[in-house]
Amino acid sequence: MAIRSHKQNQKKGTKMQFNITRRNFNLALGTVALVAPSGFVRAAEVADKQTLRYGAATDDITTLDPHFAVSSGELEVIDACYEGLLKFPDGQVTSNGLEPGLATEWNVGNDGLTWTFKLRKGVQWHDGHGEFTAEDVKFSLERVKDAKTASPFSDSFAVIASISVVDPYTVQIKTSEVEPSLPALLVNYQAGYIVSKRAADAGIDFKTRPIGTGPFIYKEYRPRESETLFGNSAYWGGAPTVQQFTVLFMSDDSTRELALRSGDVEAIELPARQDAVDRMREAGMTVDLMSPANTFSMLFNLKQKPLDDIKVRRALAGAIDRATLVKFLGKDVAAAEVSPPANWLSGAHGRRALCTV
C-alpha cells in the first residue's frame, strides 16, 4: 500500500516529497498509519534539512532482494529503490485505477491471453547500470517464476506461460488461462518489482546491494543500526526534494514513539492498536490508517458433518457478531469482511502503524 507524504515548504513554496510504500508489514496485527506530530516537528524544518529519518520496528534486516523481502526495515528501502511495470494509486491497495509505472500503457489481445506492455523510455538504473529495457522485465519475471530462485512470491506468476521481448521497449506476456487481474500482479509489490539484468550478470548481489530505477539510491548499511538512501537526481519522475532517507532500526515500540516525540526521527512505525492510535491523536498527531492488511477468516471443512450442510454453515456465519468484534479490536484498526479478498491482496501479512510529520 503506497504512502506518499507531501508537506508544503512554506519558505520556498515547494513540496517535500517521498515514498514510503508499505503493503506487507509481516506482523501479527496492525495497519499502516501515518501520524503527523505537528506540535513537535514542523514539516518546513524537515523540508529545509531535506532529510527524513524513519524508525522501523526491527533489530536488523535479512535481505534487500525485492523478490524475497517481507519484513520491516526492508520494504521501506525496496519500495524507495525499486519499481514495477504498474503501480497502485497513492495510499491504496486496489486493482481499480492502476497507474503507469515502468510501463506507460498495456492491453490484452482478443484471445484474452496475450498481454502487451509498452515500456517507459530513457529510464536509468542506479549506479550506472544502463537503461531499463524489456530484457530487464523478462529477466525479472522469469527470475520470480523459476523454482530454482525459490522466491516466496513465485505462485503469483503461476498463470504466466511465457514472457517475450518484442523490442527494447515492448514486452509480451502470455497466460495459460484468462487472467483479467494480471496487471495487478505487476505492480510495485513483491513479485512485481523489476531488477536489473545487467547488474545481475555483473555479479551484483541484490540481497545486500539494491539496484533499482526508483527515486532513491541505496548508499549505506550499518548492521543493527541503520540504512541510508540518497535522492536520485536522475529519476524519471523528477528528483525528490528529500535528499536523504535514513531507516533507523528500533525494535521497541516505546523507543520509537519517544524518538518521534523528541524529534530524533520524523517518522515511525507502530502496531496498529486502538489505544496507540488514540494516544497519537491525543498528542496532536494525524494518524492515517492504511488497508487492506491481515484478514482473519473462519474456514469450513465441507467434507465433515455437520459442516457439509449449508444450513449449518449459514447459521454459524449468522452467529458471528462482526460489530462486536470490530468494537473489541477498535473501530479505527478493524473492519468487518464478509468474504476474504483475492489471494494477491491477502498476501499483505500485517497491518502496521506508520507515524510521520
SULFENKA-V449838 format. One record per residue. RES is the residue in three letters. SS is DSSP state (@ for helix, = for strand, . for the rest). PHI is phi in radians with two decimals (999 if undefined). OMEGA is omega in degrees with one decimal (999 if undefined). Layout:
res->RES ss->SS phi->PHI omega->OMEGA
res->RES ss->SS phi->PHI omega->OMEGA
This chain:
res->MET ss->. phi->999 omega->-171.7
res->ALA ss->. phi->-1.48 omega->174.9
res->ILE ss->. phi->-2.18 omega->176.0
res->ARG ss->= phi->-2.05 omega->-179.0
res->SER ss->= phi->-1.77 omega->176.6
res->HIS ss->= phi->-2.06 omega->177.1
res->LYS ss->= phi->-2.09 omega->-175.6
res->GLN ss->= phi->-1.45 omega->173.1
res->ASN ss->. phi->-1.43 omega->-172.6
res->GLN ss->. phi->-1.18 omega->-177.9
res->LYS ss->. phi->-1.33 omega->-173.0
res->LYS ss->. phi->-1.83 omega->179.6
res->GLY ss->. phi->1.27 omega->179.0
res->THR ss->. phi->-1.94 omega->-178.0
res->LYS ss->= phi->-1.62 omega->167.8
res->MET ss->= phi->-1.50 omega->-169.8
res->GLN ss->= phi->-2.37 omega->175.9
res->PHE ss->= phi->-2.71 omega->178.5
res->ASN ss->= phi->-1.88 omega->167.7
res->ILE ss->. phi->-2.29 omega->-173.8
res->THR ss->. phi->-1.68 omega->-179.0
res->ARG ss->. phi->-2.16 omega->176.5
res->ARG ss->. phi->-1.99 omega->-174.1
res->ASN ss->. phi->-2.57 omega->177.9
res->PHE ss->. phi->-1.63 omega->-168.5
res->ASN ss->. phi->-0.92 omega->-179.2
res->LEU ss->. phi->-2.31 omega->-169.0
res->ALA ss->. phi->-1.16 omega->-178.5
res->LEU ss->. phi->-2.36 omega->167.9
res->GLY ss->. phi->2.46 omega->-179.9
res->THR ss->. phi->-2.64 omega->175.5
res->VAL ss->= phi->-1.45 omega->178.2
res->ALA ss->= phi->-2.38 omega->171.3
res->LEU ss->= phi->-1.76 omega->-179.7
res->VAL ss->= phi->-2.16 omega->-175.8
res->ALA ss->= phi->-1.82 omega->-178.9
res->PRO ss->= phi->-1.47 omega->-173.8
res->SER ss->. phi->-1.08 omega->-179.0
res->GLY ss->. phi->-1.44 omega->-173.8
res->PHE ss->. phi->-2.00 omega->-178.1
res->VAL ss->. phi->-2.31 omega->-179.5
res->ARG ss->. phi->-1.49 omega->-179.8
res->ALA ss->@ phi->-1.03 omega->-179.2
res->ALA ss->@ phi->-1.08 omega->179.3
res->GLU ss->@ phi->-1.16 omega->178.4
res->VAL ss->@ phi->-1.11 omega->-179.7
res->ALA ss->@ phi->-1.12 omega->179.3
res->ASP ss->@ phi->-1.10 omega->179.9
res->LYS ss->@ phi->-1.33 omega->-178.9
res->GLN ss->. phi->1.01 omega->177.4
res->THR ss->= phi->-2.31 omega->175.4
res->LEU ss->= phi->-2.34 omega->177.1
res->ARG ss->= phi->-1.95 omega->-173.2
res->TYR ss->= phi->-2.16 omega->178.9
res->GLY ss->= phi->-1.61 omega->-177.8
res->ALA ss->= phi->-1.72 omega->-176.4
res->ALA ss->. phi->-1.46 omega->-179.7
res->THR ss->. phi->-2.77 omega->174.0
res->ASP ss->. phi->-1.45 omega->-176.8
res->ASP ss->. phi->-2.99 omega->179.0
res->ILE ss->. phi->-2.01 omega->177.5
res->THR ss->. phi->-1.99 omega->179.3
res->THR ss->. phi->-2.77 omega->173.0
res->LEU ss->. phi->-2.08 omega->174.3
res->ASP ss->. phi->-1.30 omega->-174.5
res->PRO ss->. phi->-1.12 omega->-179.3
res->HIS ss->. phi->-1.59 omega->178.0
res->PHE ss->. phi->-2.35 omega->-171.5
res->ALA ss->. phi->-1.16 omega->178.5
res->VAL ss->. phi->-2.42 omega->-167.7
res->SER ss->. phi->-1.96 omega->174.2
res->SER ss->. phi->-1.07 omega->-177.1
res->GLY ss->. phi->1.59 omega->177.7
res->GLU ss->. phi->-1.74 omega->-172.5
res->LEU ss->@ phi->-1.19 omega->177.7
res->GLU ss->@ phi->-1.05 omega->-178.7
res->VAL ss->@ phi->-1.23 omega->-178.3
res->ILE ss->@ phi->-1.06 omega->-178.5
res->ASP ss->@ phi->-1.22 omega->177.8
res->ALA ss->@ phi->-1.34 omega->-176.1
res->CYS ss->@ phi->-1.71 omega->-172.1
res->TYR ss->. phi->-1.91 omega->177.9
res->GLU ss->. phi->-2.45 omega->174.9
res->GLY ss->. phi->-1.96 omega->177.4
res->LEU ss->. phi->-1.13 omega->177.2
res->LEU ss->= phi->-2.17 omega->176.8
res->LYS ss->= phi->-2.52 omega->175.3
res->PHE ss->. phi->-1.22 omega->170.3
res->PRO ss->. phi->-1.03 omega->-177.0
res->ASP ss->. phi->-0.96 omega->175.4
res->GLY ss->. phi->1.34 omega->-177.2
res->GLN ss->. phi->-2.36 omega->168.8
res->VAL ss->. phi->-2.10 omega->-176.5
res->THR ss->. phi->-2.64 omega->177.7
res->SER ss->. phi->-1.40 omega->177.2
res->ASN ss->. phi->-1.47 omega->175.6
res->GLY ss->. phi->1.32 omega->176.4
res->LEU ss->. phi->-1.01 omega->-174.4
res->GLU ss->= phi->-1.97 omega->177.3
res->PRO ss->= phi->-1.07 omega->173.9
res->GLY ss->. phi->-2.14 omega->175.0
res->LEU ss->. phi->-1.35 omega->170.9
res->ALA ss->= phi->-1.82 omega->-178.7
res->THR ss->= phi->-1.67 omega->178.1
res->GLU ss->= phi->-2.75 omega->-179.0
res->TRP ss->= phi->-2.70 omega->178.4
res->ASN ss->= phi->-2.75 omega->177.8
res->VAL ss->= phi->-2.04 omega->-178.3
res->GLY ss->. phi->-1.29 omega->-178.2
res->ASN ss->. phi->-1.09 omega->179.8
res->ASP ss->. phi->-1.34 omega->-179.6
res->GLY ss->. phi->1.30 omega->-175.3
res->LEU ss->. phi->-2.01 omega->-173.0
res->THR ss->= phi->-1.83 omega->-179.4
res->TRP ss->= phi->-1.88 omega->178.8
res->THR ss->= phi->-2.09 omega->-179.3
res->PHE ss->= phi->-2.12 omega->175.0
res->LYS ss->= phi->-1.61 omega->-171.8
res->LEU ss->= phi->-1.72 omega->179.2
res->ARG ss->. phi->-1.26 omega->-178.8
res->LYS ss->. phi->-1.58 omega->173.8
res->GLY ss->. phi->1.44 omega->179.4
res->VAL ss->. phi->-1.31 omega->-175.9
res->GLN ss->= phi->-1.90 omega->173.0
res->TRP ss->. phi->-1.30 omega->177.5
res->HIS ss->@ phi->-1.08 omega->172.2
res->ASP ss->@ phi->1.02 omega->171.5
res->GLY ss->@ phi->1.28 omega->-178.9
res->HIS ss->. phi->-1.61 omega->170.9
res->GLY ss->. phi->1.52 omega->-175.8
res->GLU ss->= phi->-1.55 omega->174.3
res->PHE ss->. phi->-1.20 omega->179.6
res->THR ss->. phi->-2.45 omega->179.9
res->ALA ss->@ phi->-1.10 omega->178.2
res->GLU ss->@ phi->-1.07 omega->178.5
res->ASP ss->@ phi->-1.17 omega->179.1
res->VAL ss->@ phi->-1.15 omega->178.9
res->LYS ss->@ phi->-1.01 omega->-179.7
res->PHE ss->@ phi->-1.04 omega->-175.8
res->SER ss->@ phi->-1.14 omega->-177.4
res->LEU ss->@ phi->-1.19 omega->177.7
res->GLU ss->@ phi->-1.21 omega->177.4
res->ARG ss->@ phi->-1.08 omega->179.0
res->VAL ss->@ phi->-1.17 omega->-177.9
res->LYS ss->@ phi->-1.18 omega->-173.6
res->ASP ss->. phi->-1.08 omega->179.8
res->ALA ss->. phi->-1.07 omega->179.9
res->LYS ss->. phi->-1.19 omega->177.9
res->THR ss->. phi->-1.20 omega->179.4
res->ALA ss->. phi->1.08 omega->175.3
res->SER ss->. phi->-1.23 omega->177.5
res->PRO ss->. phi->-1.18 omega->-177.7
res->PHE ss->. phi->-1.82 omega->-173.6
res->SER ss->@ phi->-1.06 omega->-179.6
res->ASP ss->@ phi->-1.08 omega->-180.0
res->SER ss->@ phi->-1.04 omega->-175.6
res->PHE ss->@ phi->-1.86 omega->-179.4
res->ALA ss->. phi->-1.04 omega->-177.5
res->VAL ss->. phi->-1.38 omega->-179.0
res->ILE ss->= phi->-1.37 omega->-179.8
res->ALA ss->= phi->-1.59 omega->-178.7
res->SER ss->= phi->-2.78 omega->175.9
res->ILE ss->= phi->-2.24 omega->-177.1
res->SER ss->= phi->-2.18 omega->174.1
res->VAL ss->= phi->-1.59 omega->179.2
res->VAL ss->= phi->-1.43 omega->173.8
res->ASP ss->= phi->-2.76 omega->-175.0
res->PRO ss->. phi->-0.98 omega->-176.1
res->TYR ss->. phi->-2.15 omega->178.8
res->THR ss->= phi->-2.45 omega->177.7
res->VAL ss->= phi->-2.16 omega->176.6
res->GLN ss->= phi->-2.06 omega->-180.0
res->ILE ss->= phi->-2.08 omega->176.9
res->LYS ss->= phi->-1.94 omega->179.2
res->THR ss->= phi->-1.84 omega->-178.6
res->SER ss->. phi->-1.38 omega->176.6
res->GLU ss->. phi->-2.65 omega->179.8
res->VAL ss->. phi->-1.10 omega->-178.0
res->GLU ss->. phi->-2.37 omega->-176.6
res->PRO ss->. phi->-1.06 omega->-176.8
res->SER ss->. phi->-1.60 omega->-179.7
res->LEU ss->@ phi->-0.92 omega->179.8
res->PRO ss->@ phi->-0.96 omega->-179.5
res->ALA ss->@ phi->-1.22 omega->176.9
res->LEU ss->@ phi->-1.47 omega->-173.8
res->LEU ss->. phi->-1.92 omega->178.8
res->VAL ss->= phi->-1.45 omega->179.1
res->ASN ss->. phi->-1.35 omega->-175.7
res->TYR ss->. phi->-2.87 omega->174.0
res->GLN ss->@ phi->0.88 omega->-174.8
res->ALA ss->@ phi->-1.11 omega->-173.1
res->GLY ss->@ phi->-1.37 omega->-179.3
res->TYR ss->. phi->-1.19 omega->179.8
res->ILE ss->. phi->-1.73 omega->179.0
res->VAL ss->. phi->-1.96 omega->-175.5
res->SER ss->. phi->-1.50 omega->176.2
res->LYS ss->@ phi->-1.12 omega->-178.8
res->ARG ss->@ phi->-1.10 omega->178.5
res->ALA ss->@ phi->-1.13 omega->178.4
res->ALA ss->@ phi->-1.12 omega->178.9
res->ASP ss->@ phi->-1.12 omega->179.5
res->ALA ss->. phi->-1.45 omega->177.1
res->GLY ss->. phi->1.57 omega->178.7
res->ILE ss->. phi->-1.16 omega->177.6
res->ASP ss->. phi->-1.65 omega->-177.5
res->PHE ss->. phi->-1.12 omega->178.9
res->LYS ss->. phi->-1.08 omega->-177.5
res->THR ss->. phi->-2.07 omega->-177.2
res->ARG ss->. phi->-2.44 omega->178.2
res->PRO ss->. phi->-1.15 omega->173.6
res->ILE ss->. phi->-2.18 omega->-176.5
res->GLY ss->. phi->-2.15 omega->177.0
res->THR ss->. phi->-2.11 omega->-170.9
res->GLY ss->. phi->-1.32 omega->-174.0
res->PRO ss->. phi->-1.28 omega->178.9
res->PHE ss->= phi->-2.24 omega->-179.0
res->ILE ss->= phi->-1.96 omega->-177.7
res->TYR ss->= phi->-1.25 omega->-175.5
res->LYS ss->= phi->-2.13 omega->-171.5
res->GLU ss->= phi->-2.62 omega->174.7
res->TYR ss->= phi->-2.26 omega->175.0
res->ARG ss->= phi->-2.01 omega->-175.8
res->PRO ss->. phi->-0.89 omega->177.1
res->ARG ss->. phi->1.04 omega->-179.9
res->GLU ss->. phi->-2.33 omega->-172.9
res->SER ss->= phi->-2.92 omega->169.8
res->GLU ss->= phi->-2.31 omega->-179.4
res->THR ss->= phi->-2.27 omega->176.4
res->LEU ss->= phi->-2.16 omega->176.2
res->PHE ss->= phi->-1.98 omega->178.5
res->GLY ss->= phi->-1.09 omega->179.8
res->ASN ss->. phi->-1.59 omega->-176.3
res->SER ss->. phi->-1.16 omega->-178.8
res->ALA ss->. phi->-1.75 omega->-177.0
res->TYR ss->. phi->-1.08 omega->-175.9
res->TRP ss->. phi->-1.09 omega->-179.9
res->GLY ss->. phi->-1.56 omega->-177.9
res->GLY ss->. phi->1.85 omega->-177.8
res->ALA ss->. phi->-1.09 omega->177.8
res->PRO ss->. phi->-1.19 omega->176.9
res->THR ss->. phi->-1.21 omega->175.3
res->VAL ss->. phi->-1.24 omega->-174.7
res->GLN ss->. phi->-1.63 omega->178.6
res->GLN ss->= phi->-2.45 omega->180.0
res->PHE ss->= phi->-2.15 omega->-177.7
res->THR ss->= phi->-2.02 omega->175.7
res->VAL ss->= phi->-1.76 omega->-179.7
res->LEU ss->= phi->-1.76 omega->-178.5
res->PHE ss->= phi->-1.45 omega->-179.2
res->MET ss->. phi->-2.42 omega->-173.6
res->SER ss->. phi->-1.28 omega->-176.2
res->ASP ss->. phi->-1.54 omega->-177.9
res->ASP ss->@ phi->-1.04 omega->-177.2
res->SER ss->@ phi->-1.14 omega->179.1
res->THR ss->@ phi->-1.11 omega->-179.9
res->ARG ss->@ phi->-1.15 omega->-179.5
res->GLU ss->@ phi->-1.13 omega->178.3
res->LEU ss->@ phi->-1.12 omega->178.9
res->ALA ss->@ phi->-1.10 omega->178.3
res->LEU ss->@ phi->-1.17 omega->-178.2
res->ARG ss->@ phi->-1.13 omega->-177.6
res->SER ss->@ phi->-1.49 omega->178.6
res->GLY ss->. phi->1.50 omega->178.3
res->ASP ss->. phi->-1.32 omega->174.0
res->VAL ss->. phi->-2.41 omega->177.4
res->GLU ss->. phi->-1.77 omega->-178.3
res->ALA ss->= phi->-2.62 omega->175.0
res->ILE ss->= phi->-2.45 omega->178.7
res->GLU ss->= phi->-2.05 omega->179.6
res->LEU ss->= phi->-2.32 omega->173.0
res->PRO ss->= phi->-1.06 omega->-176.6
res->ALA ss->. phi->-1.49 omega->169.7
res->ARG ss->. phi->-1.76 omega->-178.0
res->GLN ss->@ phi->-1.04 omega->-179.1
res->ASP ss->@ phi->-1.13 omega->179.0
res->ALA ss->@ phi->-1.21 omega->178.2
res->VAL ss->@ phi->-1.08 omega->-179.8
res->ASP ss->@ phi->-1.10 omega->-179.0
res->ARG ss->@ phi->-1.12 omega->179.6
res->MET ss->@ phi->-1.15 omega->179.6
res->ARG ss->@ phi->-1.17 omega->178.2
res->GLU ss->@ phi->-1.13 omega->178.6
res->ALA ss->. phi->-1.48 omega->177.4
res->GLY ss->. phi->1.53 omega->-178.3
res->MET ss->= phi->-1.82 omega->178.1
res->THR ss->= phi->-1.67 omega->-177.1
res->VAL ss->= phi->-1.83 omega->178.7
res->ASP ss->= phi->-2.02 omega->-178.3
res->LEU ss->= phi->-1.48 omega->-176.8
res->MET ss->= phi->-1.96 omega->178.4
res->SER ss->. phi->-2.70 omega->4.1
res->PRO ss->. phi->-1.39 omega->-178.9
res->ALA ss->. phi->-2.65 omega->-179.0
res->ASN ss->. phi->-1.03 omega->173.5
res->THR ss->. phi->-2.09 omega->178.3
res->PHE ss->. phi->-1.75 omega->-172.6
res->SER ss->. phi->-2.17 omega->170.1
res->MET ss->. phi->-1.86 omega->-178.0
res->LEU ss->. phi->-1.87 omega->-178.8
res->PHE ss->. phi->-1.84 omega->172.3
res->ASN ss->. phi->-1.53 omega->-172.8
res->LEU ss->. phi->-1.25 omega->179.7
res->LYS ss->. phi->-1.60 omega->-176.0
res->GLN ss->. phi->-1.91 omega->177.2
res->LYS ss->. phi->-1.29 omega->0.5
res->PRO ss->. phi->-1.59 omega->-175.9
res->LEU ss->. phi->-1.26 omega->175.9
res->ASP ss->. phi->-1.32 omega->179.6
res->ASP ss->. phi->-1.67 omega->-176.6
res->ILE ss->@ phi->-1.07 omega->178.3
res->LYS ss->@ phi->-1.16 omega->177.5
res->VAL ss->@ phi->-1.18 omega->-179.8
res->ARG ss->@ phi->-1.11 omega->178.1
res->ARG ss->@ phi->-1.13 omega->179.0
res->ALA ss->@ phi->-1.13 omega->178.6
res->LEU ss->@ phi->-1.12 omega->179.6
res->ALA ss->@ phi->-1.10 omega->-179.7
res->GLY ss->@ phi->-1.22 omega->-178.5
res->ALA ss->@ phi->-1.39 omega->-179.3
res->ILE ss->. phi->-1.35 omega->179.9
res->ASP ss->. phi->-1.56 omega->-176.4
res->ARG ss->@ phi->-1.09 omega->-178.4
res->ALA ss->@ phi->-1.08 omega->180.0
res->THR ss->@ phi->-1.20 omega->177.7
res->LEU ss->@ phi->-1.10 omega->177.9
res->VAL ss->@ phi->-1.09 omega->179.2
res->LYS ss->@ phi->-1.10 omega->-179.8
res->PHE ss->@ phi->-1.14 omega->-179.1
res->LEU ss->@ phi->-1.30 omega->-178.9
res->GLY ss->. phi->2.16 omega->-174.4
res->LYS ss->. phi->-1.11 omega->-178.4
res->ASP ss->. phi->-1.57 omega->-174.9
res->VAL ss->. phi->-2.07 omega->179.7
res->ALA ss->. phi->-2.48 omega->177.1
res->ALA ss->. phi->-2.57 omega->-178.9
res->ALA ss->. phi->-1.30 omega->174.9
res->GLU ss->. phi->-2.12 omega->176.8
res->VAL ss->. phi->-1.55 omega->176.3
res->SER ss->. phi->-2.55 omega->-177.6
res->PRO ss->. phi->-1.12 omega->174.1
res->PRO ss->. phi->-1.26 omega->179.3
res->ALA ss->. phi->-1.04 omega->-176.5
res->ASN ss->@ phi->-0.98 omega->-176.1
res->TRP ss->@ phi->-1.22 omega->174.7
res->LEU ss->@ phi->-1.58 omega->-177.3
res->SER ss->@ phi->-1.26 omega->174.3
res->GLY ss->. phi->-1.21 omega->176.4
res->ALA ss->. phi->-1.30 omega->-167.8
res->HIS ss->. phi->-1.39 omega->-179.2
res->GLY ss->. phi->-2.85 omega->172.4
res->ARG ss->. phi->-1.84 omega->-176.5
res->ARG ss->= phi->-2.38 omega->177.3
res->ALA ss->= phi->-1.90 omega->179.6
res->LEU ss->= phi->-2.09 omega->-176.6
res->CYS ss->= phi->-1.98 omega->-177.3
res->THR ss->= phi->-2.72 omega->173.9
res->VAL ss->. phi->-1.39 omega->999
